[in-house]
Amino acid sequence: HKSPADAGRQSIMQFTFLEEKTMRQTFIISVNLAIILILFIVPIAALESGETLIVTSTANSGTGSFREALLNASPGDSITFDASVFPPDNPHTIYLTSPLPSIDQGNLIIDASNAGVVIDGSGITTGANGLSILSSNNVIRGLHFKDFPNAGIALFAGQNIIGGDRNTGAGPSGRGNMITGT
């Protein structure tokens, strides 16, 4: 038989062992949470910290054009369209005379869901796509591609979001995209 003093020491040792085990488990959980934050939350925050480039012109190129926005865009940026230039209830057309630059930077959002934007490729004489997407993690919403010699949107990489809920946004297609031809 154990004396009351021995039983008390054993209880304290068991409690200390359990306390150390709980502290190790808490430490492991804390380290795992930190890894999750670094791997997932930080990249999402980095994506959200990009610039918003606003298209303010229906011109094929130059200041405020869609072409200029594509050329200046970096990963994490968003391209939107000024609704006073591209009214949702009266869409305006960008008439292209040459192919648009390919999207190769990745993590780019092009959002025309609150504007009326038609991109017309009938003035392009060589075979061209409306948008050629060569990178991943891009989002394309609310655009109307019309009369391109090839595809309105050509995907050459995975994990892109093309379109969305047609009832979300003020534009004619909401977050959806429309592709029409002659």
N, CA and C atoms as an extended XYZ file, in Angstrom:
546
Properties=species:S:1:pos:R:3:atomname:S:1:resname:S:1:resid:I:1 pbc="F F F"
N         0.828       -1.187        0.000 N   HIS     1
C         0.000        0.000        0.000 CA  HIS     1
C         0.866        1.243        0.000 C   HIS     1
N         0.325        2.280       -0.679 N   LYS     2
C         1.040        3.551       -0.750 CA  LYS     2
C         0.598        4.451        0.385 C   LYS     2
N         1.554        5.195        0.830 N   SER     3
C         1.212        6.168        1.860 CA  SER     3
C         0.472        7.327        1.214 C   SER     3
N        -0.297        8.099        1.964 N   PRO     4
C        -0.993        9.264        1.410 CA  PRO     4
C        -0.021       10.250        0.749 C   PRO     4
N         1.193       10.357        1.274 N   ALA     5
C         2.180       11.265        0.680 CA  ALA     5
C         2.605       10.763       -0.695 C   ALA     5
N         2.824        9.416       -0.823 N   ASP     6
C         3.209        8.848       -2.124 CA  ASP     6
C         2.079        9.023       -3.148 C   ASP     6
N         0.859        8.787       -2.728 N   ALA     7
C        -0.294        8.951       -3.621 CA  ALA     7
C        -0.420       10.395       -4.073 C   ALA     7
N        -0.167       11.341       -3.191 N   GLY     8
C        -0.232       12.768       -3.541 CA  GLY     8
C         0.847       13.136       -4.544 C   GLY     8
N         2.087       12.590       -4.307 N   ARG     9
C         3.171       12.874       -5.269 CA  ARG     9
C         2.839       12.297       -6.635 C   ARG     9
N         2.266       11.099       -6.683 N   GLN    10
C         1.917       10.465       -7.954 CA  GLN    10
C         0.839       11.292       -8.662 C   GLN    10
N        -0.144       11.779       -7.926 N   SER    11
C        -1.197       12.610       -8.519 CA  SER    11
C        -0.617       13.892       -9.100 C   SER    11
N         0.314       14.504       -8.378 N   ILE    12
C         0.948       15.732       -8.868 CA  ILE    12
C         1.754       15.448      -10.123 C   ILE    12
N         2.486       14.295      -10.139 N   MET    13
C         3.285       13.936      -11.309 CA  MET    13
C         2.369       13.670      -12.503 C   MET    13
N         1.244       12.967      -12.300 N   GLN    14
C         0.305       12.701      -13.391 CA  GLN    14
C        -0.286       14.007      -13.897 C   GLN    14
N        -0.651       14.885      -12.985 N   PHE    15
C        -1.209       16.173      -13.383 CA  PHE    15
C        -0.176       16.969      -14.177 C   PHE    15
N         1.089       16.971      -13.704 N   THR    16
C         2.155       17.684      -14.408 CA  THR    16
C         2.357       17.094      -15.793 C   THR    16
N         2.345       15.741      -15.893 N   PHE    17
C         2.492       15.087      -17.194 CA  PHE    17
C         1.351       15.485      -18.124 C   PHE    17
N         0.121       15.473      -17.641 N   LEU    18
C        -1.036       15.859      -18.455 CA  LEU    18
C        -0.946       17.324      -18.867 C   LEU    18
N        -0.496       18.182      -17.935 N   GLU    19
C        -0.350       19.601      -18.242 CA  GLU    19
C         0.681       19.810      -19.348 C   GLU    19
N         1.838       19.092      -19.273 N   GLU    20
C         2.868       19.205      -20.310 CA  GLU    20
C         2.344       18.677      -21.639 C   GLU    20
N         1.597       17.567      -21.611 N   LYS    21
C         1.025       16.996      -22.831 CA  LYS    21
C         0.039       17.986      -23.462 C   LYS    21
N        -0.803       18.601      -22.642 N   THR    22
C        -1.758       19.594      -23.137 CA  THR    22
C        -1.030       20.799      -23.726 C   THR    22
N         0.047       21.216      -23.077 N   MET    23
C         0.815       22.354      -23.594 CA  MET    23
C         1.451       22.000      -24.932 C   MET    23
N         1.978       20.754      -25.075 N   ARG    24
C         2.563       20.345      -26.360 CA  ARG    24
C         1.493       20.331      -27.438 C   ARG    24
N         0.300       19.794      -27.115 N   GLN    25
C        -0.786       19.751      -28.095 CA  GLN    25
C        -1.213       21.164      -28.477 C   GLN    25
N        -1.308       22.051      -27.509 N   THR    26
C        -1.672       23.446      -27.781 CA  THR    26
C        -0.628       24.094      -28.673 C   THR    26
N         0.660       23.809      -28.396 N   PHE    27
C         1.730       24.366      -29.219 CA  PHE    27
C         1.627       23.849      -30.655 C   PHE    27
N         1.375       22.549      -30.818 N   ILE    28
C         1.259       21.964      -32.157 CA  ILE    28
C         0.079       22.580      -32.895 C   ILE    28
N        -1.043       22.734      -32.224 N   ILE    29
C        -2.214       23.364      -32.847 CA  ILE    29
C        -1.886       24.796      -33.245 C   ILE    29
N        -1.186       25.528      -32.398 N   SER    30
C        -0.816       26.917      -32.708 CA  SER    30
C         0.092       26.981      -33.921 C   SER    30
N         1.059       26.072      -33.998 N   VAL    31
C         1.971       26.040      -35.146 CA  VAL    31
C         1.189       25.707      -36.415 C   VAL    31
N         0.275       24.734      -36.344 N   ASN    32
C        -0.537       24.377      -37.512 CA  ASN    32
C        -1.386       25.547      -37.976 C   ASN    32
N        -1.985       26.280      -37.045 N   LEU    33
C        -2.781       27.456      -37.415 CA  LEU    33
C        -1.917       28.520      -38.064 C   LEU    33
N        -0.716       28.714      -37.563 N   ALA    34
C         0.194       29.700      -38.159 CA  ALA    34
C         0.546       29.306      -39.582 C   ALA    34
N         0.780       28.015      -39.814 N   ILE    35
C         1.083       27.541      -41.170 CA  ILE    35
C        -0.104       27.777      -42.086 C   ILE    35
N        -1.305       27.485      -41.608 N   ILE    36
C        -2.509       27.723      -42.417 CA  ILE    36
C        -2.626       29.203      -42.762 C   ILE    36
N        -2.409       30.072      -41.803 N   LEU    37
C        -2.477       31.513      -42.068 CA  LEU    37
C        -1.459       31.928      -43.118 C   LEU    37
N        -0.250       31.420      -43.000 N   ILE    38
C         0.800       31.791      -43.953 CA  ILE    38
C         0.478       31.271      -45.345 C   ILE    38
N        -0.003       30.032      -45.448 N   LEU    39
C        -0.239       29.425      -46.757 CA  LEU    39
C        -1.500       29.925      -47.442 C   LEU    39
N        -2.531       30.249      -46.673 N   PHE    40
C        -3.808       30.568      -47.291 CA  PHE    40
C        -4.253       32.009      -47.110 C   PHE    40
N        -4.204       32.525      -45.943 N   ILE    41
C        -4.722       33.863      -45.677 CA  ILE    41
C        -3.802       34.931      -46.265 C   ILE    41
N        -2.508       34.795      -46.095 N   VAL    42
C        -1.574       35.801      -46.602 CA  VAL    42
C        -1.657       35.925      -48.122 C   VAL    42
N        -1.661       34.793      -48.907 N   PRO    43
C        -1.806       34.965      -50.356 CA  PRO    43
C        -3.116       35.632      -50.757 C   PRO    43
N        -4.212       35.330      -50.051 N   ILE    44
C        -5.485       35.973      -50.376 CA  ILE    44
C        -5.380       37.470      -50.103 C   ILE    44
N        -4.779       37.850      -49.001 N   ALA    45
C        -4.610       39.274      -48.692 CA  ALA    45
C        -3.728       39.933      -49.740 C   ALA    45
N        -2.713       39.213      -50.215 N   ALA    46
C        -1.835       39.779      -51.246 CA  ALA    46
C        -2.614       40.022      -52.533 C   ALA    46
N        -3.546       39.101      -52.874 N   LEU    47
C        -4.358       39.298      -54.073 CA  LEU    47
C        -5.233       40.537      -53.945 C   LEU    47
N        -5.767       40.747      -52.757 N   GLU    48
C        -6.672       41.861      -52.555 CA  GLU    48
C        -5.943       43.195      -52.510 C   GLU    48
N        -4.623       43.167      -52.394 N   SER    49
C        -3.898       44.419      -52.247 CA  SER    49
C        -3.489       45.026      -53.590 C   SER    49
N        -3.884       44.406      -54.708 N   GLY    50
C        -3.533       44.938      -56.016 CA  GLY    50
C        -4.266       46.225      -56.329 C   GLY    50
N        -3.884       46.812      -57.448 N   GLU    51
C        -4.512       48.059      -57.902 CA  GLU    51
C        -5.804       47.770      -58.648 C   GLU    51
N        -6.675       48.773      -58.706 N   THR    52
C        -7.851       48.718      -59.569 CA  THR    52
C        -7.599       49.654      -60.735 C   THR    52
N        -7.564       49.074      -61.925 N   LEU    53
C        -7.386       49.843      -63.156 CA  LEU    53
C        -8.770       50.035      -63.760 C   LEU    53
N        -9.143       51.282      -64.034 N   ILE    54
C       -10.493       51.574      -64.527 CA  ILE    54
C       -10.423       51.965      -65.995 C   ILE    54
N       -11.172       51.235      -66.820 N   VAL    55
C       -11.255       51.537      -68.246 CA  VAL    55
C       -12.228       52.698      -68.411 C   VAL    55
N       -11.730       53.790      -69.004 N   THR    56
C       -12.525       55.020      -69.148 CA  THR    56
C       -12.673       55.451      -70.602 C   THR    56
N       -12.336       54.556      -71.532 N   SER    57
C       -12.378       54.921      -72.947 CA  SER    57
C       -12.849       53.733      -73.775 C   SER    57
N       -13.597       54.020      -74.833 N   THR    58
C       -14.009       52.985      -75.783 CA  THR    58
C       -12.983       52.830      -76.911 C   THR    58
N       -11.891       53.557      -76.859 N   ALA    59
C       -10.869       53.506      -77.909 CA  ALA    59
C       -10.172       52.140      -77.934 C   ALA    59
N        -9.669       51.780      -79.102 N   ASN    60
C        -8.916       50.548      -79.292 CA  ASN    60
C        -7.635       50.529      -78.454 C   ASN    60
N        -7.013       51.692      -78.299 N   SER    61
C        -5.761       51.782      -77.535 CA  SER    61
C        -5.619       53.187      -76.976 C   SER    61
N        -4.594       53.369      -76.147 N   GLY    62
C        -4.328       54.689      -75.581 CA  GLY    62
C        -4.790       54.811      -74.150 C   GLY    62
N        -4.694       56.010      -73.646 N   THR    63
C        -5.021       56.299      -72.253 CA  THR    63
C        -6.454       55.891      -71.922 C   THR    63
N        -6.612       55.126      -70.846 N   GLY    64
C        -7.930       54.716      -70.378 CA  GLY    64
C        -8.539       53.547      -71.124 C   GLY    64
N        -7.823       52.989      -72.106 N   SER    65
C        -8.389       51.895      -72.907 CA  SER    65
C        -8.242       50.550      -72.196 C   SER    65
N        -9.053       49.603      -72.616 N   PHE    66
C        -8.971       48.242      -72.101 CA  PHE    66
C        -7.598       47.649      -72.418 C   PHE    66
N        -7.111       47.907      -73.616 N   ARG    67
C        -5.788       47.421      -74.025 CA  ARG    67
C        -4.705       47.947      -73.073 C   ARG    67
N        -4.759       49.234      -72.760 N   GLU    68
C        -3.773       49.815      -71.843 CA  GLU    68
C        -3.872       49.172      -70.456 C   GLU    68
N        -5.095       48.936      -69.990 N   ALA    69
C        -5.276       48.302      -68.677 CA  ALA    69
C        -4.669       46.900      -68.670 C   ALA    69
N        -4.887       46.137      -69.747 N   LEU    70
C        -4.298       44.796      -69.831 CA  LEU    70
C        -2.770       44.857      -69.834 C   LEU    70
N        -2.216       45.813      -70.553 N   LEU    71
C        -0.752       45.958      -70.616 CA  LEU    71
C        -0.158       46.370      -69.275 C   LEU    71
N        -0.883       47.163      -68.511 N   ASN    72
C        -0.370       47.676      -67.230 CA  ASN    72
C        -0.697       46.794      -66.032 C   ASN    72
N        -1.548       45.803      -66.213 N   ALA    73
C        -2.008       44.982      -65.087 CA  ALA    73
C        -0.897       44.072      -64.566 C   ALA    73
N        -0.883       43.927      -63.256 N   SER    74
C         0.047       43.038      -62.558 CA  SER    74
C        -0.757       41.987      -61.802 C   SER    74
N        -0.116       40.896      -61.367 N   PRO    75
C        -0.847       39.909      -60.570 CA  PRO    75
C        -1.502       40.568      -59.344 C   PRO    75
N        -2.754       40.229      -59.107 N   GLY    76
C        -3.499       40.792      -57.986 CA  GLY    76
C        -4.314       42.015      -58.331 C   GLY    76
N        -4.153       42.549      -59.541 N   ASP    77
C        -4.898       43.743      -59.959 CA  ASP    77
C        -6.311       43.382      -60.412 C   ASP    77
N        -7.167       44.398      -60.442 N   SER    78
C        -8.526       44.281      -60.976 CA  SER    78
C        -8.697       45.320      -62.070 C   SER    78
N        -9.367       44.930      -63.133 N   ILE    79
C        -9.731       45.865      -64.201 CA  ILE    79
C       -11.247       45.986      -64.168 C   ILE    79
N       -11.736       47.218      -64.015 N   THR    80
C       -13.171       47.480      -64.041 CA  THR    80
C       -13.461       48.509      -65.129 C   THR    80
N       -14.724       48.754      -65.383 N   PHE    81
C       -15.147       49.656      -66.450 CA  PHE    81
C       -16.025       50.747      -65.862 C   PHE    81
N       -15.716       51.989      -66.195 N   ASP    82
C       -16.452       53.144      -65.708 CA  ASP    82
C       -17.882       53.099      -66.268 C   ASP    82
N       -18.855       52.986      -65.378 N   ALA    83
C       -20.261       52.872      -65.798 CA  ALA    83
C       -20.781       54.140      -66.463 C   ALA    83
N       -20.129       55.289      -66.268 N   SER    84
C       -20.576       56.496      -66.969 CA  SER    84
C       -20.128       56.467      -68.434 C   SER    84
N       -19.080       55.719      -68.738 N   VAL    85
C       -18.614       55.555      -70.123 CA  VAL    85
C       -19.270       54.320      -70.745 C   VAL    85
N       -19.486       53.293      -69.934 N   PHE    86
C       -20.092       52.039      -70.373 CA  PHE    86
C       -21.373       51.802      -69.573 C   PHE    86
N       -22.451       52.570      -69.882 N   PRO    87
C       -23.677       52.446      -69.078 CA  PRO    87
C       -24.275       51.033      -69.186 C   PRO    87
N       -24.684       50.467      -68.068 N   PRO    88
C       -25.238       49.112      -68.083 CA  PRO    88
C       -26.502       48.977      -68.937 C   PRO    88
N       -27.323       50.025      -68.983 N   ASP    89
C       -28.579       49.952      -69.740 CA  ASP    89
C       -28.425       50.363      -71.200 C   ASP    89
N       -27.216       50.771      -71.607 N   ASN    90
C       -26.945       51.168      -72.992 CA  ASN    90
C       -25.476       50.836      -73.305 C   ASN    90
N       -25.161       49.529      -73.479 N   PRO    91
C       -23.766       49.118      -73.641 CA  PRO    91
C       -23.049       49.852      -74.777 C   PRO    91
N       -21.785       50.162      -74.529 N   HIS    92
C       -20.927       50.777      -75.539 CA  HIS    92
C       -19.889       49.763      -76.011 C   HIS    92
N       -19.426       49.951      -77.226 N   THR    93
C       -18.555       48.977      -77.880 CA  THR    93
C       -17.133       49.485      -78.008 C   THR    93
N       -16.193       48.583      -77.741 N   ILE    94
C       -14.782       48.814      -78.021 CA  ILE    94
C       -14.503       48.075      -79.329 C   ILE    94
N       -14.202       48.822      -80.395 N   TYR    95
C       -13.907       48.228      -81.701 CA  TYR    95
C       -12.399       48.020      -81.809 C   TYR    95
N       -11.994       46.760      -81.819 N   LEU    96
C       -10.565       46.452      -81.879 CA  LEU    96
C       -10.079       46.416      -83.322 C   LEU    96
N        -8.844       46.875      -83.520 N   THR    97
C        -8.207       46.808      -84.840 CA  THR    97
C        -7.010       45.865      -84.825 C   THR    97
N        -6.659       45.344      -83.650 N   SER    98
C        -5.589       44.356      -83.502 CA  SER    98
C        -5.900       43.509      -82.266 C   SER    98
N        -5.304       42.315      -82.194 N   PRO    99
C        -5.581       41.445      -81.045 CA  PRO    99
C        -5.188       42.093      -79.717 C   PRO    99
N        -5.946       41.782      -78.684 N   LEU   100
C        -5.622       42.260      -77.335 CA  LEU   100
C        -4.413       41.491      -76.800 C   LEU   100
N        -3.673       42.088      -75.863 N   PRO   101
C        -2.560       41.348      -75.240 CA  PRO   101
C        -3.096       40.131      -74.484 C   PRO   101
N        -2.328       39.062      -74.484 N   SER   102
C        -2.697       37.861      -73.732 CA  SER   102
C        -2.610       38.150      -72.238 C   SER   102
N        -3.408       37.417      -71.491 N   ILE   103
C        -3.355       37.515      -70.027 CA  ILE   103
C        -2.376       36.447      -69.558 C   ILE   103
N        -1.199       36.882      -69.160 N   ASP   104
C        -0.176       35.928      -68.734 CA  ASP   104
C         0.337       36.198      -67.325 C   ASP   104
N        -0.165       37.244      -66.671 N   GLN   105
C         0.323       37.590      -65.332 CA  GLN   105
C        -0.342       36.767      -64.232 C   GLN   105
N        -1.527       36.228      -64.460 N   GLY   106
C        -2.235       35.453      -63.448 CA  GLY   106
C        -2.797       36.327      -62.338 C   GLY   106
N        -3.773       35.769      -61.610 N   ASN   107
C        -4.402       36.474      -60.485 CA  ASN   107
C        -4.949       37.835      -60.884 C   ASN   107
N        -5.567       37.899      -62.041 N   LEU   108
C        -6.136       39.148      -62.546 CA  LEU   108
C        -7.657       39.016      -62.565 C   LEU   108
N        -8.333       40.065      -62.139 N   ILE   109
C        -9.793       40.110      -62.199 CA  ILE   109
C       -10.193       41.154      -63.230 C   ILE   109
N       -11.000       40.736      -64.197 N   ILE   110
C       -11.598       41.665      -65.162 CA  ILE   110
C       -13.094       41.611      -64.896 C   ILE   110
N       -13.648       42.723      -64.421 N   ASP   111
C       -15.034       42.731      -63.966 CA  ASP   111
C       -15.821       43.861      -64.620 C   ASP   111
N       -16.703       43.477      -65.548 N   ALA   112
C       -17.593       44.440      -66.201 CA  ALA   112
C       -19.041       44.182      -65.788 C   ALA   112
N       -19.236       43.537      -64.648 N   SER   113
C       -20.585       43.142      -64.238 CA  SER   113
C       -21.480       44.329      -63.887 C   SER   113
N       -20.906       45.502      -63.678 N   ASN   114
C       -21.707       46.697      -63.385 CA  ASN   114
C       -21.624       47.724      -64.502 C   ASN   114
N       -21.290       47.258      -65.699 N   ALA   115
C       -21.163       48.150      -66.855 CA  ALA   115
C       -21.694       47.424      -68.087 C   ALA   115
N       -21.853       48.150      -69.167 N   GLY   116
C       -22.280       47.569      -70.435 CA  GLY   116
C       -21.124       47.619      -71.412 C   GLY   116
N       -20.406       46.502      -71.568 N   VAL   117
C       -19.179       46.473      -72.375 CA  VAL   117
C       -19.294       45.417      -73.467 C   VAL   117
N       -19.160       45.869      -74.718 N   VAL   118
C       -19.094       44.966      -75.868 CA  VAL   118
C       -17.705       45.128      -76.472 C   VAL   118
N       -17.028       44.014      -76.703 N   ILE   119
C       -15.715       44.047      -77.330 CA  ILE   119
C       -15.872       43.404      -78.699 C   ILE   119
N       -15.714       44.227      -79.735 N   ASP   120
C       -15.969       43.803      -81.113 CA  ASP   120
C       -14.655       43.509      -81.832 C   ASP   120
N       -14.527       42.274      -82.332 N   GLY   121
C       -13.308       41.862      -83.020 CA  GLY   121
C       -13.430       41.844      -84.526 C   GLY   121
N       -14.507       42.419      -85.086 N   SER   122
C       -14.703       42.358      -86.541 CA  SER   122
C       -13.653       43.147      -87.318 C   SER   122
N       -12.951       44.073      -86.663 N   GLY   123
C       -11.920       44.857      -87.340 CA  GLY   123
C       -10.552       44.200      -87.341 C   GLY   123
N       -10.448       43.008      -86.779 N   ILE   124
C        -9.174       42.292      -86.748 CA  ILE   124
C        -9.118       41.385      -87.970 C   ILE   124
N        -8.085       41.556      -88.782 N   THR   125
C        -8.007       40.793      -90.033 CA  THR   125
C        -7.332       39.437      -89.870 C   THR   125
N        -6.459       39.281      -88.876 N   THR   126
C        -5.798       37.998      -88.653 CA  THR   126
C        -6.608       37.192      -87.649 C   THR   126
N        -6.429       35.881      -87.677 N   GLY   127
C        -7.130       35.031      -86.707 CA  GLY   127
C        -6.729       35.418      -85.291 C   GLY   127
N        -7.687       35.804      -84.490 N   ALA   128
C        -7.383       36.227      -83.123 CA  ALA   128
C        -8.530       35.848      -82.202 C   ALA   128
N        -8.190       35.673      -80.930 N   ASN   129
C        -9.187       35.440      -79.884 CA  ASN   129
C        -9.527       36.773      -79.244 C   ASN   129
N       -10.686       36.829      -78.596 N   GLY   130
C       -11.030       38.022      -77.821 CA  GLY   130
C       -10.043       38.200      -76.680 C   GLY   130
N        -9.983       37.214      -75.802 N   LEU   131
C        -8.994       37.167      -74.727 CA  LEU   131
C        -8.320       35.806      -74.777 C   LEU   131
N        -7.003       35.800      -74.767 N   SER   132
C        -6.233       34.564      -74.658 CA  SER   132
C        -5.669       34.529      -73.245 C   SER   132
N        -6.066       33.523      -72.492 N   ILE   133
C        -5.665       33.427      -71.089 CA  ILE   133
C        -4.603       32.335      -70.967 C   ILE   133
N        -3.373       32.764      -70.666 N   LEU   134
C        -2.226       31.865      -70.599 CA  LEU   134
C        -1.798       31.559      -69.172 C   LEU   134
N        -2.520       32.077      -68.187 N   SER   135
C        -2.141       31.929      -66.784 CA  SER   135
C        -3.345       31.474      -65.963 C   SER   135
N        -3.099       31.182      -64.698 N   SER   136
C        -4.148       30.660      -63.816 CA  SER   136
C        -4.646       31.723      -62.838 C   SER   136
N        -5.771       31.396      -62.211 N   ASN   137
C        -6.367       32.201      -61.141 CA  ASN   137
C        -6.843       33.571      -61.610 C   ASN   137
N        -7.367       33.625      -62.809 N   ASN   138
C        -7.961       34.854      -63.337 CA  ASN   138
C        -9.471       34.741      -63.247 C   ASN   138
N       -10.139       35.896      -63.203 N   VAL   139
C       -11.604       35.948      -63.165 CA  VAL   139
C       -12.044       36.916      -64.258 C   VAL   139
N       -12.936       36.452      -65.135 N   ILE   140
C       -13.459       37.278      -66.232 CA  ILE   140
C       -14.972       37.321      -66.081 C   ILE   140
N       -15.532       38.539      -65.895 N   ARG   141
C       -16.969       38.675      -65.649 CA  ARG   141
C       -17.580       39.816      -66.453 C   ARG   141
N       -18.778       39.576      -66.967 N   GLY   142
C       -19.628       40.648      -67.479 CA  GLY   142
C       -19.277       41.208      -68.846 C   GLY   142
N       -18.455       40.525      -69.636 N   LEU   143
C       -18.076       41.046      -70.954 CA  LEU   143
C       -18.890       40.390      -72.064 C   LEU   143
N       -19.079       41.132      -73.155 N   HIS   144
C       -19.727       40.613      -74.351 CA  HIS   144
C       -18.695       40.670      -75.475 C   HIS   144
N       -18.279       39.496      -75.959 N   PHE   145
C       -17.325       39.402      -77.076 CA  PHE   145
C       -18.119       39.155      -78.338 C   PHE   145
N       -17.806       39.930      -79.381 N   LYS   146
C       -18.605       39.878      -80.601 CA  LYS   146
C       -17.705       39.822      -81.829 C   LYS   146
N       -18.005       38.906      -82.737 N   ASP   147
C       -17.408       38.843      -84.072 CA  ASP   147
C       -15.884       38.698      -84.093 C   ASP   147
N       -15.347       37.804      -83.286 N   PHE   148
C       -13.912       37.534      -83.336 CA  PHE   148
C       -13.632       36.446      -84.359 C   PHE   148
N       -12.481       36.531      -85.055 N   PRO   149
C       -12.142       35.496      -86.031 CA  PRO   149
C       -12.030       34.101      -85.398 C   PRO   149
N       -11.587       34.028      -84.162 N   ASN   150
C       -11.478       32.758      -83.437 CA  ASN   150
C       -12.375       32.811      -82.203 C   ASN   150
N       -11.922       32.277      -81.086 N   ALA   151
C       -12.734       32.201      -79.867 CA  ALA   151
C       -12.880       33.560      -79.188 C   ALA   151
N       -14.009       33.782      -78.553 N   GLY   152
C       -14.184       34.993      -77.747 CA  GLY   152
C       -13.259       34.971      -76.544 C   GLY   152
N       -13.189       33.824      -75.886 N   ILE   153
C       -12.274       33.617      -74.763 CA  ILE   153
C       -11.579       32.281      -75.000 C   ILE   153
N       -10.253       32.298      -75.080 N   ALA   154
C        -9.475       31.073      -75.278 CA  ALA   154
C        -8.667       30.802      -74.015 C   ALA   154
N        -8.887       29.627      -73.436 N   LEU   155
C        -8.203       29.243      -72.198 CA  LEU   155
C        -7.050       28.301      -72.517 C   LEU   155
N        -5.856       28.686      -72.085 N   PHE   156
C        -4.667       27.858      -72.263 CA  PHE   156
C        -4.065       27.469      -70.918 C   PHE   156
N        -4.774       27.741      -69.826 N   ALA   157
C        -4.328       27.396      -68.472 CA  ALA   157
C        -5.568       27.090      -67.635 C   ALA   157
N        -5.370       26.389      -66.540 N   GLY   158
C        -6.487       25.987      -65.701 CA  GLY   158
C        -6.727       26.932      -64.542 C   GLY   158
N        -7.729       26.585      -63.746 N   GLN   159
C        -8.089       27.288      -62.526 CA  GLN   159
C        -8.430       28.757      -62.766 C   GLN   159
N        -9.222       29.010      -63.779 N   ASN   160
C        -9.727       30.348      -64.050 CA  ASN   160
C       -11.236       30.332      -63.870 C   ASN   160
N       -11.811       31.476      -63.524 N   ILE   161
C       -13.259       31.597      -63.396 CA  ILE   161
C       -13.736       32.487      -64.537 C   ILE   161
N       -14.549       31.920      -65.386 N   ILE   162
C       -15.074       32.648      -66.536 CA  ILE   162
C       -16.576       32.778      -66.328 C   ILE   162
N       -17.032       33.997      -66.023 N   GLY   163
C       -18.449       34.241      -65.808 CA  GLY   163
C       -18.859       34.052      -64.366 C   GLY   163
N       -20.158       34.030      -64.178 N   GLY   164
C       -20.714       33.904      -62.831 CA  GLY   164
C       -22.214       34.106      -62.893 C   GLY   164
N       -22.789       34.518      -61.799 N   ASP   165
C       -24.236       34.692      -61.664 CA  ASP   165
C       -24.706       35.852      -62.543 C   ASP   165
N       -25.535       35.537      -63.509 N   ARG   166
C       -26.042       36.562      -64.436 CA  ARG   166
C       -26.973       37.558      -63.740 C   ARG   166
N       -27.426       37.232      -62.544 N   ASN   167
C       -28.310       38.127      -61.800 CA  ASN   167
C       -27.557       39.018      -60.819 C   ASN   167
N       -26.242       38.911      -60.784 N   THR   168
C       -25.429       39.732      -59.887 CA  THR   168
C       -24.726       40.797      -60.709 C   THR   168
N       -25.007       42.046      -60.421 N   GLY   169
C       -24.418       43.155      -61.161 CA  GLY   169
C       -25.466       43.866      -61.992 C   GLY   169
N       -25.173       45.112      -62.339 N   ALA   170
C       -26.121       45.946      -63.087 CA  ALA   170
C       -26.007       45.772      -64.596 C   ALA   170
N       -24.927       45.152      -65.073 N   GLY   171
C       -24.702       45.000      -66.511 CA  GLY   171
C       -25.694       44.028      -67.148 C   GLY   171
N       -25.786       44.049      -68.481 N   PRO   172
C       -26.764       43.215      -69.191 CA  PRO   172
C       -26.608       41.721      -68.925 C   PRO   172
N       -25.389       41.263      -68.663 N   SER   173
C       -25.151       39.835      -68.388 CA  SER   173
C       -24.749       39.598      -66.951 C   SER   173
N       -24.831       40.623      -66.100 N   GLY   174
C       -24.380       40.467      -64.734 CA  GLY   174
C       -22.924       40.030      -64.723 C   GLY   174
N       -22.651       38.968      -63.985 N   ARG   175
C       -21.283       38.433      -63.963 CA  ARG   175
C       -21.034       37.439      -65.089 C   ARG   175
N       -22.076       37.121      -65.850 N   GLY   176
C       -21.912       36.207      -66.977 CA  GLY   176
C       -21.225       36.894      -68.142 C   GLY   176
N       -20.667       36.108      -69.050 N   ASN   177
C       -20.073       36.641      -70.271 CA  ASN   177
C       -20.929       36.186      -71.439 C   ASN   177
N       -20.898       36.948      -72.520 N   MET   178
C       -21.642       36.605      -73.712 CA  MET   178
C       -20.673       36.594      -74.887 C   MET   178
N       -20.817       35.584      -75.742 N   ILE   179
C       -19.985       35.499      -76.930 CA  ILE   179
C       -20.910       35.311      -78.110 C   ILE   179
N       -20.860       36.253      -79.056 N   THR   180
C       -21.711       36.160      -80.252 CA  THR   180
C       -20.845       36.338      -81.493 C   THR   180
N       -21.335       35.857      -82.624 N   GLY   181
C       -20.606       35.972      -83.885 CA  GLY   181
C       -21.524       36.357      -85.009 C   GLY   181
N       -20.924       36.547      -86.152 N   THR   182
C       -21.731       36.914      -87.322 CA  THR   182
C       -22.244       35.695      -88.025 C   THR   182
